[in-house]
Amino acid sequence: MGRLDKLVTVVTGAGRGIGRAIALRYAAEGAQVAITDVHQDNLRAVADELRNAGAAVEALYSDIGDPAQSRAMVDRVVQRFGRIDVLVNNAGVVRVRPLLELTPEDWDYVNDVNARGLFFAMQAGARRMLEQAPLAAGRPRGRIVNIASIGGRIGRPMFAAYAASKAAVISITQSGASGLAPHVTVNAICPGVVDTQMWKTIDLEWTQADGRPVGSAWRDRIAGIPMQRPELAEDLAGMAVFLASADADYVTGQSYHVDGGMVMV
């Protein structure tokens, strides 16, 4: 029996990286897992991994940037499983540009998914959670875990749109926690420099902008990590399990750094 036994969980952006790692860990802890992504091949591959591990799975194409699709996602999960106990808002995008070269299109591309899309996915999930009974008397009716970033803690000129979007996630988390208490908990996880495809994109765009060799931005960024290694997507899964579990019933409005000690506040 796992820590999330029989809980109905939803993980957005689960086709790779952090979302995939959380979905697999949730399944290992006994959860039923709905996964969403805009990349159908990745979505199918992770769904197969989950099924091969014996999990009950629903795989849904969904673009978090479109609030209507988030509402449809919630409806489909409820049709399949009857409720939603945990929603992990992980889907996100990045654009690396020098401050004075960032365009309105760049800004909208990032913020439409990372901030606006996340908010309306949270809203859709919370509305459903508020309609359902808690699993036991005195417990929350649901919980939401937003994936923010240490990038939301300090402005970065090459990541202005991304940093702003992740600062918004931290603020949205606090607003959601206050507005939905005591029935739904809302917390966030702030990853550091994670060895995923997103960071390969960051390194490529950053080094192109700076005229440096590919790979140098990644090497420079991980050089000062106190834990002396890059972060893996799996390093975040334990915190995601904790925030979804009964151990976190009294935890809300918090944004936890899981970054190997890069930001200490």
Backbone as CSV, one residue per row, in Angstrom:
resi,resn,N_x,N_y,N_z,CA_x,CA_y,CA_z,C_x,C_y,C_z
1,MET,0.850,-1.199,0.000,0.000,0.000,0.000,0.881,1.244,0.000
2,GLY,0.684,2.120,-0.994,1.494,3.314,-1.106,0.891,4.495,-0.379
3,ARG,1.627,5.581,-0.349,1.176,6.790,0.349,0.008,7.463,-0.357
4,LEU,-0.180,7.158,-1.638,-1.262,7.780,-2.418,-2.259,6.726,-2.904
5,ASP,-2.413,5.676,-2.158,-3.213,4.535,-2.598,-4.612,4.959,-3.018
6,LYS,-4.949,4.659,-4.286,-6.266,4.878,-4.893,-6.629,6.344,-5.110
7,LEU,-5.750,7.285,-4.783,-6.044,8.688,-5.072,-6.085,8.918,-6.582
8,VAL,-6.983,9.790,-7.010,-7.063,10.168,-8.422,-6.202,11.412,-8.619
9,THR,-5.160,11.267,-9.409,-4.207,12.353,-9.601,-4.143,12.742,-11.070
10,VAL,-3.899,14.022,-11.307,-3.756,14.556,-12.668,-2.423,15.284,-12.734
11,VAL,-1.631,14.977,-13.749,-0.341,15.646,-13.945,-0.316,16.219,-15.350
12,THR,-0.235,17.540,-15.463,-0.163,18.171,-16.783,1.296,18.222,-17.247
13,GLY,1.472,18.260,-18.560,2.825,18.284,-19.102,3.620,17.056,-18.711
14,ALA,2.958,15.898,-18.716,3.571,14.672,-18.195,4.285,13.861,-19.270
15,GLY,4.431,14.397,-20.466,5.037,13.639,-21.547,6.539,13.478,-21.438
16,ARG,7.166,14.230,-20.557,8.615,14.109,-20.374,9.005,14.857,-19.104
17,GLY,10.269,14.760,-18.742,10.847,15.570,-17.687,10.187,15.434,-16.338
18,ILE,9.943,16.575,-15.705,9.412,16.604,-14.340,8.036,15.964,-14.275
19,GLY,7.168,16.273,-15.229,5.823,15.709,-15.213,5.838,14.199,-15.298
20,ARG,6.664,13.662,-16.173,6.795,12.204,-16.293,7.265,11.597,-14.983
21,ALA,8.288,12.188,-14.367,8.829,11.644,-13.125,7.779,11.641,-12.016
22,ILE,6.986,12.709,-11.926,5.946,12.771,-10.892,4.865,11.742,-11.167
23,ALA,4.442,11.621,-12.426,3.400,10.650,-12.772,3.838,9.227,-12.433
24,LEU,5.071,8.876,-12.761,5.572,7.531,-12.467,5.666,7.290,-10.968
25,ARG,6.098,8.307,-10.237,6.198,8.149,-8.773,4.817,8.044,-8.138
26,TYR,3.868,8.833,-8.619,2.508,8.737,-8.101,1.947,7.332,-8.327
27,ALA,2.169,6.801,-9.523,1.698,5.447,-9.798,2.360,4.443,-8.867
28,ALA,3.643,4.605,-8.624,4.349,3.692,-7.725,3.820,3.776,-6.301
29,GLU,3.257,4.923,-5.950,2.687,5.102,-4.607,1.214,4.701,-4.554
30,GLY,0.699,4.097,-5.632,-0.652,3.547,-5.614,-1.732,4.419,-6.199
31,ALA,-1.369,5.575,-6.771,-2.374,6.488,-7.300,-2.888,6.025,-8.657
32,GLN,-4.108,6.437,-8.958,-4.625,6.401,-10.320,-4.173,7.696,-10.988
33,VAL,-3.700,7.609,-12.216,-3.021,8.755,-12.809,-3.621,9.133,-14.157
34,ALA,-4.040,10.399,-14.265,-4.378,10.979,-15.558,-3.222,11.880,-15.964
35,ILE,-2.753,11.713,-17.189,-1.642,12.526,-17.669,-2.089,13.306,-18.897
36,THR,-1.562,14.516,-19.040,-1.879,15.349,-20.200,-0.595,15.887,-20.802
37,ASP,-0.670,16.186,-22.092,0.466,16.803,-22.779,-0.017,17.261,-24.149
38,VAL,0.775,18.134,-24.776,0.465,18.550,-26.147,1.251,17.731,-27.163
39,HIS,2.208,16.941,-26.700,3.009,16.108,-27.583,2.492,14.674,-27.487
40,GLN,1.741,14.251,-28.495,1.020,12.991,-28.402,1.938,11.779,-28.353
41,ASP,3.050,11.792,-29.064,3.960,10.655,-29.011,4.530,10.477,-27.603
42,ASN,4.942,11.587,-26.994,5.454,11.516,-25.621,4.371,11.041,-24.659
43,LEU,3.163,11.541,-24.866,2.038,11.177,-24.011,1.786,9.674,-24.070
44,ARG,1.766,9.138,-25.274,1.531,7.697,-25.437,2.645,6.876,-24.796
45,ALA,3.882,7.337,-24.927,5.009,6.591,-24.366,4.929,6.530,-22.842
46,VAL,4.609,7.642,-22.210,4.507,7.644,-20.744,3.290,6.840,-20.293
47,ALA,2.194,6.934,-21.029,1.015,6.128,-20.693,1.355,4.641,-20.735
48,ASP,2.144,4.231,-21.719,2.554,2.826,-21.795,3.428,2.443,-20.604
49,GLU,4.338,3.334,-20.223,5.168,3.062,-19.041,4.304,2.837,-17.804
50,LEU,3.309,3.689,-17.637,2.445,3.603,-16.469,1.618,2.312,-16.498
51,ARG,1.074,1.996,-17.650,0.281,0.761,-17.752,1.148,-0.472,-17.507
52,ASN,2.352,-0.460,-18.030,3.255,-1.591,-17.823,3.631,-1.753,-16.357
53,ALA,3.538,-0.648,-15.613,3.797,-0.704,-14.171,2.544,-1.087,-13.384
54,GLY,1.431,-1.311,-14.081,0.211,-1.759,-13.426,-0.710,-0.650,-12.961
55,ALA,-0.464,0.580,-13.391,-1.280,1.708,-12.936,-2.547,1.852,-13.772
56,ALA,-3.592,2.394,-13.143,-4.791,2.821,-13.876,-4.492,4.190,-14.468
57,VAL,-4.605,4.306,-15.789,-4.112,5.493,-16.488,-5.169,6.040,-17.437
58,GLU,-5.233,7.353,-17.512,-5.987,8.041,-18.560,-5.034,9.049,-19.194
59,ALA,-4.814,8.964,-20.504,-3.918,9.871,-21.214,-4.747,10.817,-22.063
60,LEU,-4.552,12.111,-21.878,-5.388,13.115,-22.528,-4.530,14.159,-23.231
61,TYR,-4.779,14.361,-24.509,-4.187,15.516,-25.180,-4.861,16.767,-24.628
62,SER,-4.079,17.715,-24.136,-4.660,18.950,-23.605,-3.625,20.056,-23.653
63,ASP,-4.030,21.206,-24.157,-3.183,22.393,-24.220,-3.583,23.302,-23.064
64,ILE,-2.723,23.368,-22.062,-3.021,24.157,-20.857,-3.177,25.636,-21.189
65,GLY,-2.622,26.075,-22.313,-2.783,27.474,-22.696,-4.201,27.848,-23.063
66,ASP,-5.065,26.862,-23.213,-6.466,27.090,-23.579,-7.353,26.700,-22.398
67,PRO,-7.938,27.661,-21.681,-8.758,27.329,-20.510,-9.898,26.370,-20.806
68,ALA,-10.463,26.438,-22.006,-11.549,25.517,-22.354,-11.056,24.075,-22.347
69,GLN,-9.820,23.865,-22.786,-9.274,22.515,-22.771,-9.000,22.038,-21.352
70,SER,-8.659,22.949,-20.467,-8.480,22.569,-19.059,-9.804,22.132,-18.444
71,ARG,-10.861,22.849,-18.755,-12.167,22.455,-18.239,-12.577,21.096,-18.793
72,ALA,-12.327,20.884,-20.095,-12.650,19.592,-20.695,-11.810,18.476,-20.086
73,MET,-10.562,18.765,-19.777,-9.681,17.787,-19.142,-10.258,17.341,-17.800
74,VAL,-10.674,18.300,-17.001,-11.260,17.977,-15.697,-12.506,17.118,-15.871
75,ASP,-13.368,17.496,-16.805,-14.588,16.720,-17.035,-14.277,15.280,-17.425
76,ARG,-13.290,15.092,-18.286,-12.961,13.747,-18.748,-12.361,12.897,-17.635
77,VAL,-11.541,13.505,-16.795,-10.968,12.750,-15.671,-12.067,12.319,-14.711
78,VAL,-13.002,13.212,-14.440,-14.099,12.877,-13.528,-14.989,11.794,-14.137
79,GLN,-15.214,11.858,-15.443,-15.992,10.806,-16.100,-15.329,9.447,-15.934
80,ARG,-13.995,9.425,-15.997,-13.273,8.146,-15.899,-13.156,7.663,-14.461
81,PHE,-12.780,8.565,-13.552,-12.434,8.139,-12.197,-13.427,8.573,-11.119
82,GLY,-14.316,9.499,-11.444,-15.326,9.910,-10.480,-14.982,11.102,-9.623
83,ARG,-13.710,11.479,-9.563,-13.287,12.609,-8.733,-11.861,12.989,-9.133
84,ILE,-11.349,14.072,-8.542,-9.943,14.459,-8.683,-9.435,14.802,-7.290
85,ASP,-8.474,14.056,-6.824,-7.908,14.317,-5.504,-6.696,15.235,-5.557
86,VAL,-5.899,15.120,-6.608,-4.656,15.886,-6.719,-4.499,16.373,-8.156
87,LEU,-4.223,17.665,-8.308,-3.895,18.231,-9.614,-2.497,18.828,-9.548
88,VAL,-1.603,18.326,-10.383,-0.250,18.875,-10.484,-0.165,19.704,-11.761
89,ASN,-0.039,21.006,-11.600,0.095,21.924,-12.731,1.572,22.046,-13.091
90,ASN,2.012,21.155,-13.965,3.425,21.102,-14.327,3.723,21.667,-15.713
91,ALA,2.760,21.653,-16.614,3.018,22.072,-17.997,3.624,23.473,-18.033
92,GLY,4.675,23.623,-18.822,5.330,24.926,-18.905,6.223,25.028,-20.122
93,VAL,6.534,26.264,-20.506,7.400,26.533,-21.652,8.390,27.623,-21.269
94,VAL,9.418,27.785,-22.093,10.449,28.780,-21.816,10.871,29.450,-23.111
95,ARG,11.330,30.664,-22.998,11.901,31.401,-24.120,13.046,32.225,-23.538
96,VAL,14.252,32.033,-24.079,15.439,32.740,-23.587,15.803,33.818,-24.599
97,ARG,15.751,35.068,-24.161,16.063,36.198,-25.041,16.729,37.302,-24.218
98,PRO,17.673,38.050,-24.806,18.169,39.245,-24.127,17.009,40.203,-23.826
99,LEU,17.125,40.906,-22.745,16.030,41.742,-22.247,15.455,42.656,-23.323
100,LEU,16.309,43.324,-24.081,15.845,44.305,-25.060,15.412,43.677,-26.375
101,GLU,15.567,42.362,-26.501,15.133,41.667,-27.714,13.861,40.853,-27.496
102,LEU,13.368,40.819,-26.269,12.152,40.067,-25.968,10.955,40.742,-26.637
103,THR,10.163,39.971,-27.364,9.035,40.528,-28.111,7.724,40.266,-27.373
104,PRO,6.665,40.984,-27.740,5.353,40.666,-27.175,4.941,39.222,-27.436
105,GLU,5.330,38.696,-28.597,5.004,37.305,-28.912,5.732,36.344,-27.979
106,ASP,7.007,36.637,-27.676,7.751,35.820,-26.717,7.062,35.846,-25.348
107,TRP,6.709,37.051,-24.914,6.071,37.216,-23.603,4.770,36.420,-23.523
108,ASP,3.947,36.552,-24.546,2.655,35.861,-24.538,2.831,34.346,-24.631
109,TYR,3.787,33.888,-25.421,4.044,32.452,-25.553,4.313,31.828,-24.188
110,VAL,5.141,32.481,-23.386,5.514,31.937,-22.074,4.393,32.114,-21.056
111,ASN,3.871,33.317,-20.963,2.908,33.599,-19.908,1.525,33.010,-20.168
112,ASP,1.171,32.797,-21.425,-0.128,32.186,-21.716,-0.210,30.762,-21.162
113,VAL,0.916,30.072,-21.119,0.944,28.720,-20.555,1.285,28.757,-19.072
114,ASN,2.411,29.374,-18.729,2.958,29.243,-17.377,2.145,29.954,-16.306
115,ALA,1.531,31.069,-16.645,0.778,31.844,-15.650,-0.725,31.785,-15.922
116,ARG,-1.145,32.312,-17.059,-2.582,32.323,-17.382,-3.143,30.904,-17.455
117,GLY,-2.472,30.049,-18.196,-2.965,28.683,-18.339,-2.994,27.935,-17.023
118,LEU,-1.925,28.085,-16.243,-1.886,27.422,-14.935,-3.024,27.893,-14.041
119,PHE,-3.284,29.203,-14.035,-4.355,29.719,-13.183,-5.694,29.088,-13.531
120,PHE,-6.019,29.041,-14.817,-7.338,28.538,-15.187,-7.431,27.019,-15.071
121,ALA,-6.301,26.321,-15.172,-6.306,24.894,-14.867,-6.551,24.683,-13.379
122,MET,-5.901,25.488,-12.538,-6.138,25.421,-11.102,-7.603,25.705,-10.784
123,GLN,-8.154,26.719,-11.432,-9.545,27.091,-11.201,-10.490,25.947,-11.572
124,ALA,-10.244,25.335,-12.727,-11.103,24.236,-13.169,-11.016,23.054,-12.209
125,GLY,-9.810,22.720,-11.797,-9.646,21.619,-10.858,-10.271,21.913,-9.508
126,ALA,-10.075,23.127,-9.015,-10.611,23.490,-7.705,-12.134,23.470,-7.689
127,ARG,-12.749,23.924,-8.755,-14.221,23.908,-8.801,-14.750,22.492,-8.621
128,ARG,-14.111,21.554,-9.264,-14.541,20.161,-9.114,-14.262,19.656,-7.703
129,MET,-13.104,19.954,-7.170,-12.752,19.481,-5.839,-13.727,19.986,-4.787
130,LEU,-14.168,21.226,-4.928,-15.092,21.802,-3.950,-16.459,21.121,-3.972
131,GLU,-16.781,20.456,-5.080,-18.069,19.763,-5.195,-18.042,18.360,-4.597
132,GLN,-16.869,17.826,-4.332,-16.773,16.437,-3.898,-16.547,16.345,-2.390
133,ALA,-16.914,15.225,-1.832,-16.717,14.995,-0.407,-15.250,14.675,-0.136
134,PRO,-14.743,15.047,1.036,-13.377,14.632,1.388,-13.310,13.122,1.548
135,LEU,-12.120,12.588,1.438,-11.953,11.142,1.594,-12.221,10.688,3.022
136,ALA,-12.071,11.606,3.965,-12.380,11.314,5.367,-12.731,12.620,6.051
137,ALA,-13.530,12.543,7.084,-13.960,13.748,7.808,-12.752,14.544,8.295
138,GLY,-12.811,15.864,8.091,-11.757,16.740,8.566,-10.589,16.895,7.616
139,ARG,-10.599,16.145,6.514,-9.506,16.239,5.556,-9.876,17.180,4.405
140,PRO,-8.884,17.712,3.676,-9.201,18.524,2.489,-9.937,17.706,1.438
141,ARG,-10.702,18.402,0.608,-11.417,17.736,-0.480,-10.530,17.518,-1.701
142,GLY,-9.419,18.214,-1.738,-8.491,18.069,-2.844,-7.250,18.886,-2.578
143,ARG,-6.272,18.696,-3.451,-5.035,19.459,-3.297,-4.449,19.750,-4.671
144,ILE,-3.842,20.913,-4.758,-3.247,21.381,-6.005,-1.767,21.644,-5.757
145,VAL,-0.941,21.145,-6.662,0.505,21.347,-6.590,0.931,22.052,-7.874
146,ASN,1.418,23.268,-7.739,1.875,24.050,-8.890,3.390,23.963,-9.002
147,ILE,3.883,23.754,-10.206,5.329,23.741,-10.406,5.781,25.146,-10.786
148,ALA,6.486,25.782,-9.869,7.027,27.124,-10.088,8.504,26.975,-10.480
149,SER,9.387,27.772,-9.896,10.818,27.700,-10.197,11.548,28.651,-9.276
150,ILE,12.817,28.336,-8.989,13.619,29.334,-8.288,13.784,30.574,-9.160
151,GLY,13.553,30.425,-10.475,13.575,31.593,-11.351,12.512,32.613,-11.007
152,GLY,11.462,32.198,-10.286,10.433,33.120,-9.850,10.800,33.910,-8.611
153,ARG,11.961,33.616,-8.032,12.405,34.296,-6.818,13.284,35.508,-7.091
154,ILE,13.853,35.591,-8.308,14.737,36.709,-8.621,14.680,36.967,-10.114
155,GLY,14.627,38.244,-10.492,14.579,38.581,-11.904,15.866,38.215,-12.629
156,ARG,15.737,37.758,-13.874,16.896,37.362,-14.671,16.737,37.963,-16.068
157,PRO,17.705,38.764,-16.522,17.519,39.497,-17.774,17.382,38.616,-19.011
158,MET,17.959,37.401,-19.000,17.800,36.510,-20.149,16.507,35.704,-20.067
159,PHE,15.857,35.754,-18.922,14.652,34.951,-18.684,13.503,35.816,-18.187
160,ALA,13.407,37.040,-18.660,12.449,37.980,-18.072,11.021,37.454,-18.121
161,ALA,10.592,36.912,-19.246,9.228,36.405,-19.353,9.035,35.172,-18.484
162,TYR,10.007,34.277,-18.508,9.907,33.043,-17.724,9.917,33.349,-16.224
163,ALA,10.860,34.199,-15.790,10.936,34.543,-14.373,9.644,35.204,-13.903
164,ALA,9.091,36.092,-14.728,7.828,36.738,-14.368,6.708,35.722,-14.256
165,SER,6.692,34.769,-15.184,5.622,33.770,-15.146,5.712,32.897,-13.902
166,LYS,6.926,32.569,-13.487,7.084,31.702,-12.320,6.888,32.480,-11.016
167,ALA,7.197,33.772,-11.013,6.824,34.612,-9.867,5.307,34.666,-9.751
168,ALA,4.635,34.726,-10.904,3.173,34.702,-10.900,2.655,33.389,-10.318
169,VAL,3.307,32.275,-10.632,2.867,30.988,-10.093,2.933,30.982,-8.568
170,ILE,3.992,31.545,-8.024,4.122,31.613,-6.569,2.996,32.463,-5.983
171,SER,2.692,33.584,-6.610,1.603,34.440,-6.147,0.247,33.765,-6.315
172,ILE,0.036,33.120,-7.457,-1.217,32.389,-7.694,-1.404,31.309,-6.640
173,THR,-0.325,30.648,-6.284,-0.386,29.608,-5.254,-0.875,30.182,-3.932
174,GLN,-0.357,31.340,-3.553,-0.779,31.964,-2.300,-2.234,32.427,-2.371
175,SER,-2.618,33.005,-3.495,-4.012,33.431,-3.651,-4.954,32.234,-3.622
176,GLY,-4.584,31.176,-4.328,-5.409,29.978,-4.334,-5.529,29.351,-2.960
177,ALA,-4.420,29.286,-2.253,-4.441,28.693,-0.915,-5.365,29.470,0.006
178,SER,-5.297,30.791,-0.061,-6.146,31.620,0.789,-7.611,31.506,0.393
179,GLY,-7.872,31.521,-0.906,-9.250,31.519,-1.376,-9.945,30.180,-1.271
180,LEU,-9.185,29.090,-1.257,-9.784,27.747,-1.275,-9.725,27.038,0.071
181,ALA,-9.012,27.615,1.029,-8.952,27.005,2.369,-10.327,27.081,3.032
182,PRO,-10.667,26.083,3.847,-9.870,24.918,4.259,-10.108,23.687,3.396
183,HIS,-10.849,23.828,2.308,-11.297,22.647,1.572,-10.281,22.102,0.577
184,VAL,-9.464,23.003,-0.003,-8.461,22.587,-0.986,-7.129,23.222,-0.618
185,THR,-6.082,22.425,-0.524,-4.752,22.981,-0.276,-4.085,23.292,-1.606
186,VAL,-3.283,24.354,-1.608,-2.556,24.762,-2.815,-1.121,25.078,-2.416
187,ASN,-0.180,24.349,-2.980,1.238,24.564,-2.704,2.021,24.532,-4.007
188,ALA,3.268,24.942,-3.940,4.110,24.966,-5.131,5.462,24.335,-4.834
189,ILE,6.088,23.843,-5.882,7.460,23.355,-5.831,8.288,24.231,-6.755
190,CYS,9.452,24.662,-6.271,10.357,25.500,-7.059,11.616,24.702,-7.389
191,PRO,11.670,24.094,-8.573,12.886,23.377,-8.961,14.040,24.340,-9.236
192,GLY,15.237,23.760,-9.274,16.421,24.510,-9.671,16.783,24.206,-11.113
193,VAL,18.032,23.808,-11.332,18.526,23.510,-12.674,18.382,22.008,-12.898
194,VAL,17.340,21.626,-13.621,16.972,20.222,-13.763,17.429,19.698,-15.124
195,ASP,18.022,18.525,-15.117,18.547,17.920,-16.336,17.397,17.341,-17.158
196,THR,16.737,18.209,-17.906,15.593,17.829,-18.742,15.755,18.444,-20.125
197,GLN,14.830,18.106,-21.009,14.844,18.670,-22.355,14.672,20.186,-22.322
198,MET,13.913,20.694,-21.351,13.739,22.149,-21.267,15.081,22.838,-21.069
199,TRP,15.948,22.250,-20.223,17.232,22.909,-20.012,18.133,22.788,-21.224
200,LYS,17.952,21.765,-22.027,18.694,21.706,-23.295,18.264,22.853,-24.206
201,THR,16.969,23.158,-24.202,16.468,24.294,-24.971,17.027,25.604,-24.424
202,ILE,17.025,25.733,-23.108,17.564,26.943,-22.482,19.024,27.138,-22.862
203,ASP,19.804,26.075,-22.741,21.225,26.181,-23.057,21.440,26.582,-24.514
204,LEU,20.689,25.974,-25.430,20.839,26.286,-26.846,20.515,27.747,-27.128
205,GLU,19.368,28.219,-26.624,18.964,29.603,-26.891,19.904,30.591,-26.207
206,TRP,20.347,30.266,-24.998,21.213,31.166,-24.242,22.579,31.296,-24.919
207,THR,23.174,30.156,-25.282,24.500,30.208,-25.891,24.457,30.850,-27.278
208,GLN,23.365,30.645,-28.001,23.237,31.326,-29.298,23.171,32.831,-29.113
209,ALA,22.432,33.264,-28.100,22.298,34.708,-27.849,23.619,35.327,-27.416
210,ASP,24.418,34.559,-26.671,25.694,35.066,-26.150,26.877,34.787,-27.065
211,GLY,26.671,33.980,-28.098,27.775,33.618,-28.965,28.775,32.699,-28.294
212,ARG,28.290,31.806,-27.451,29.154,30.860,-26.737,28.934,29.447,-27.263
213,PRO,29.841,28.524,-26.948,29.645,27.130,-27.376,28.420,26.517,-26.695
214,VAL,27.709,25.683,-27.440,26.579,24.954,-26.868,27.076,24.101,-25.707
215,GLY,26.328,24.132,-24.616,26.700,23.388,-23.418,27.325,24.241,-22.338
216,SER,27.838,25.412,-22.710,28.546,26.237,-21.727,27.600,26.881,-20.721
217,ALA,26.395,27.251,-21.142,25.441,27.837,-20.200,25.042,26.808,-19.138
218,TRP,24.815,25.579,-19.572,24.490,24.500,-18.636,25.635,24.276,-17.654
219,ARG,26.861,24.180,-18.161,28.001,23.919,-17.273,28.186,25.053,-16.274
220,ASP,28.038,26.296,-16.737,28.191,27.436,-15.826,27.119,27.437,-14.750
221,ARG,25.898,27.072,-15.139,24.770,27.157,-14.204,24.840,26.087,-13.118
222,ILE,25.372,24.921,-13.445,25.411,23.849,-12.434,26.683,23.898,-11.589
223,ALA,27.625,24.749,-11.969,28.929,24.741,-11.297,28.829,25.082,-9.810
224,GLY,27.898,25.945,-9.445,27.832,26.389,-8.059,26.778,25.708,-7.215
225,ILE,26.205,24.619,-7.689,25.160,23.942,-6.901,25.788,23.311,-5.663
226,PRO,25.326,23.663,-4.445,25.931,23.101,-3.245,25.934,21.571,-3.190
227,MET,24.916,20.928,-3.761,24.876,19.468,-3.733,25.809,18.836,-4.774
228,GLN,26.477,19.669,-5.551,27.559,19.263,-6.446,27.130,18.291,-7.549
229,ARG,25.909,18.434,-7.996,25.451,17.689,-9.169,24.206,18.371,-9.720
230,PRO,23.914,18.143,-10.994,22.670,18.680,-11.539,21.461,18.007,-10.880
231,GLU,20.350,18.706,-10.881,19.118,18.135,-10.362,18.503,17.206,-11.404
232,LEU,17.942,16.096,-10.926,17.198,15.180,-11.777,15.714,15.392,-11.557
233,ALA,14.919,15.077,-12.563,13.472,15.208,-12.417,12.973,14.383,-11.234
234,GLU,13.590,13.240,-11.013,13.171,12.363,-9.917,13.414,12.990,-8.548
235,ASP,14.331,13.966,-8.462,14.588,14.629,-7.183,13.382,15.418,-6.691
236,LEU,12.478,15.777,-7.598,11.296,16.553,-7.228,10.120,15.676,-6.817
237,ALA,10.186,14.403,-7.178,9.015,13.547,-7.005,8.648,13.336,-5.539
238,GLY,9.640,13.275,-4.659,9.347,13.070,-3.242,8.538,14.207,-2.648
239,MET,8.897,15.440,-3.003,8.126,16.580,-2.521,6.719,16.564,-3.097
240,ALA,6.596,16.162,-4.364,5.269,16.079,-4.980,4.406,15.032,-4.289
241,VAL,5.013,13.931,-3.866,4.272,12.906,-3.118,3.856,13.453,-1.754
242,PHE,4.762,14.089,-1.062,4.437,14.653,0.254,3.252,15.609,0.167
243,LEU,3.284,16.530,-0.793,2.222,17.537,-0.894,0.887,16.929,-1.305
244,ALA,0.926,15.738,-1.905,-0.308,15.050,-2.287,-0.830,14.125,-1.191
245,SER,-0.046,13.919,-0.164,-0.353,12.898,0.838,-1.048,13.488,2.062
246,ALA,-1.527,12.589,2.912,-2.173,13.010,4.155,-1.212,13.750,5.070
247,ASP,0.093,13.517,4.915,1.077,14.221,5.746,1.051,15.727,5.526
248,ALA,0.510,16.175,4.394,0.470,17.604,4.075,-0.927,18.193,4.219
249,ASP,-1.804,17.526,4.955,-3.170,18.040,5.110,-3.225,19.449,5.705
250,TYR,-2.239,19.811,6.511,-2.248,21.113,7.180,-1.244,22.077,6.540
251,VAL,-0.797,21.767,5.338,0.184,22.597,4.635,-0.500,23.248,3.445
252,THR,-0.484,24.571,3.390,-1.056,25.260,2.226,-0.407,26.631,2.066
253,GLY,-0.351,27.092,0.827,0.197,28.410,0.526,1.710,28.480,0.502
254,GLN,2.377,27.327,0.492,3.832,27.302,0.577,4.453,26.995,-0.790
255,SER,5.653,27.537,-1.000,6.424,27.270,-2.218,7.783,26.735,-1.789
256,TYR,7.996,25.461,-2.034,9.178,24.765,-1.539,10.280,24.719,-2.590
257,HIS,11.485,25.139,-2.197,12.637,25.012,-3.075,13.157,23.578,-3.017
258,VAL,13.262,22.957,-4.170,13.929,21.659,-4.289,14.979,21.860,-5.367
259,ASP,16.135,22.379,-4.947,17.108,22.919,-5.913,18.549,22.613,-5.568
260,GLY,18.775,21.706,-4.616,20.140,21.378,-4.243,20.855,22.474,-3.477
261,GLY,20.091,23.437,-2.951,20.676,24.508,-2.145,21.041,25.755,-2.934
262,MET,20.559,25.890,-4.165,20.916,27.060,-4.969,20.369,28.356,-4.410
263,VAL,19.143,28.298,-3.864,18.531,29.477,-3.260,18.195,29.131,-1.813
264,MET,18.762,29.847,-0.897,18.540,29.585,0.533,17.936,30.825,1.165
265,VAL,16.629,30.764,1.437,15.943,31.901,2.066,15.045,31.368,3.170
